[in-house]
Structure formats: structure tokens, C-alpha cells
């Protein structure tokens, strides 16, 4: 697949038909590719308020102009023709050494924090991870897990074997023996156990390999899959995915199978927290709300730095996408609760995937977020609401001190998270929470 078949934009950028407009900031597509992408987007609307449809890419344009704008989602969409569309997060991240961290790497970093995605030991720092789209990274992670299974030997187990044999072995199935061997006294219809690799877990993995062999756009992954399928000789393809998953066992006897079977469930049953979509002209799509990715990333990393002996973290299950909702919204939920075990002192932590800017009113903080700083504090009996925004280069070194107060008490505070040093940055946020508590006690 050539580079011309791959089109990439970031959030707030857009696709448009080649030659249809002089609007800046867009990526031009051949008309046939644009129309196939537009049809897929319009045929798969997301849940929204009545009369306000919401889409993976936002349709727009003036007059005869047609555009598809990236807004709130990141991922990849691949047509059956092989053309790929990639949407990446828009916030550039610069390390402390001044080195730019690619948007693809940040997307993979956030994806790896989703617990339902079994990346395991998958190396997101490799050149292959940077080169491949999101779905192909899923494929490569699964393929790597399969090679570990093959290298360690496919697991076997005793399974019942029914056959009309020339010898007596195991138990005779008298019902079938009587009907099939009425005129063949030299035969025995028997059932006995055989030690076989044709077990549910191996069937599911082989079936997943077959599915991926047909959809992957990576020649290297396809070659690896061919090698793996050859190593599953003697294993049948699954004829009933749900039944084989129900019969699958992942225990100490099946070491190494856990992640591969989780990937198999994502690919075959389209379960596991990630939706793999298909369409009339689309072979697969994987699109996720960037706010959900950031929220999950922050909660996973915060769990690594907080003192769990003295504090407990409760992660809420938000509903995504959280756009086009009524204000105030009684369904609005905070991302996390941090509670001190000793005295039940509770604060709310809510991650926001948004670049704040000095030139905008309240730095661009949405009115609903300001409202909810008070609303959630009261509803959930919390001391303070902490909004965590990603630190961008336009305010690095001059981060504003944004605090919501009520009669001197801090009800809400904005904190900035440096994505290039995430653990240290979250530790600093925890220290800010401690300092706010001391100032409240002293007031």
C-alpha cells in the first residue's frame, strides 16, 4: 500500500474533496474516497439529542463545499479498496528535553492504559508501532502473543473421540453400535479420550488469525499470520464463537493464552471496550473519544502514584461521547474520587481533554465545567473538584492559577498535566491537593 493511500489529520482538521475548495487546514481526498468515507460516517450516527445528530467526523461546508471535520475522536477507518484514514489527537507534547513526542505515540500510550485492551508486553516505542495504524497495532500485539503460545507449545487436553473402530477401546456406545454395526460384527462403535490440541482456545485463536488474514493491510503481519496458521495444523476453525468462549479455560495450565483470547474476543465478538466497525465500503474502523482515552490514561497513572495504604481511588464509568447534552446535566459524572481512609476526606478528580488558551475567556474552560465544579461538589459530598487539563506549549512556564471559590473555600481548581512526565506531574497535583487542604484548615 503506497503512501498516497493513507490520509492523516488531527483533531480540528478536516477532509475535503480534492479541488472543491481553497479552504485552508484541510486534507484533500479523491472524490470517490471522500464519498465512501462520508457515507460510512452518515450511516453510523452516534447517540445524541433528538434533532441533533452526532458523528465520528463532523459533516460541514459552505455552499457546494463538503468537509468532514475531526472532532473529539481519534483512530482509523480503512476502506475495502485499501485507502486508510487516520485521525490523531491534536495536542502536541514536548518532552522536558525539548523533543517532540508524536501524536501517534501519545495515542498508543493512552490506548495502552485501557484495561480491556490486552497490550501486555507490546512495545509501543518500536518503529512498527509508529508506522502502523491503530487497528494494525492491535493485530501486531495479538500476533506477538500467538508466537509466544506457539514457541511454548500449543496446550492440549483430553477430548472425547467417537469412532467406529476395528478394535475395542474405551466405552462402547451401544445405541450407535447396534444401528451402525448390525451387519458388521467385526466393528465397535466406541468413545474414548484422546490427547489433542483441537480444544476451544486453540480453535478461537486459529479463527481469529483467519479473520485478520483477510482484513489486515500490513503485508508483514499477513506473512506472520500465515506462519502461525501453519503451526495450528490439527486444530479446526471454530464454528460457534460464543460456545467456544464459554468452554474456554484460562488458568495456570493455560499460561500465555490470556491476552490472545482477550484479543480474540475483541476481534471475533466485537467486545472488550473497543468497537470495530464495518460498512458497505469500510473493511474496519476503530474510533474512540479522545476525552475517554485521556480520562482512562489519567486514572490508570494516578493509581500508580497514589498511596493506596492511606487513600482509595474510585473510578466512575462515564458515558461517552459527552457532547450535545443538556445543561445542567444530571447525568454528568466525575472521573474519579480520591478518599482518605482515615477520615473519609473526599475530593473529585476529573480529566478534561482540552487545550486551554490565554486569549480565550476563562482560558476556554466550558461554562458547564465551571457549573459542575459546584454541582458535583454538592451532589457527591466532596471537599474540592480538581479538573486536570493537558499542559500545552503555549502556556508552559506560565500556567495560570485558576481556582473556583465560595466564601474563601476552594471548591474547584484547574491543574495542568505534563504528558511528557506524567507520573511526576500527577504527584505534584497530589501535593497541591494536600496544600489546599492545609489552607482550608488554616482559614
Secondary structure, DSSP 8 states (H G I E B T S, - for coil): --GGGEEEEETT-EEEETTS---TTEEEE-HHHHHHHHHHHHHS-B--STT--B-SEEEE-STT--EEEE-SEEEEEEETTS-EEEEE----EE-TTS-EE-HHHHHHHHHHT-TTS--TT--TTSHHHHHS-HHHHHHHHHHHHHHHHHHH----EEEEEEEEESS--SEE-HHHHHHHSTT-TT-EEEEEEEEES-SHHHHHHHHHHHHHHHH---HHHHHHHHHHHHHTTT----S-HHHHHHH---SGGGTT-HHHHHHHHHHHH--SS--EE--SSEEEEEEEEHHHHHHHHHHHHHHHHS-TTTEEEEE----S---S--SS-TT---SEEEEETTT--EEEEEEE-----TTSGGGG--HHHHHHHHHHHHHTT-SEEEEEEE--TTTTT-----EEEETTEEEEEEEEE-GGGHHHHHHHHHHHHHHHHHHHHH-
